[in-house]
């Protein structure tokens, strides 16, 4: 199965089951968006830590993901939570 062809929702279901490659695909798919989002809101030197924290929060909160929120909204929410 090519993970790159799956939807974010399918990847999150795989991540919930412990598939680390699903996280890699989500990271590759959304990292530029998250980075741009952060750079618009915080200084670049703060953005690096927040960037990593956003993806860590997605993993930590994966079991609470209910399929309703898009992953980009979840990442933006994670950014708000780490501030």
Secondary structure as UniProt FT lines:
FT   HELIX           3..5
FT   HELIX           8..16
FT   TURN            17..18
FT   HELIX           20..39
FT   TURN            40..41
FT   HELIX           44..60
FT   HELIX           62..64
FT   HELIX           71..82
//
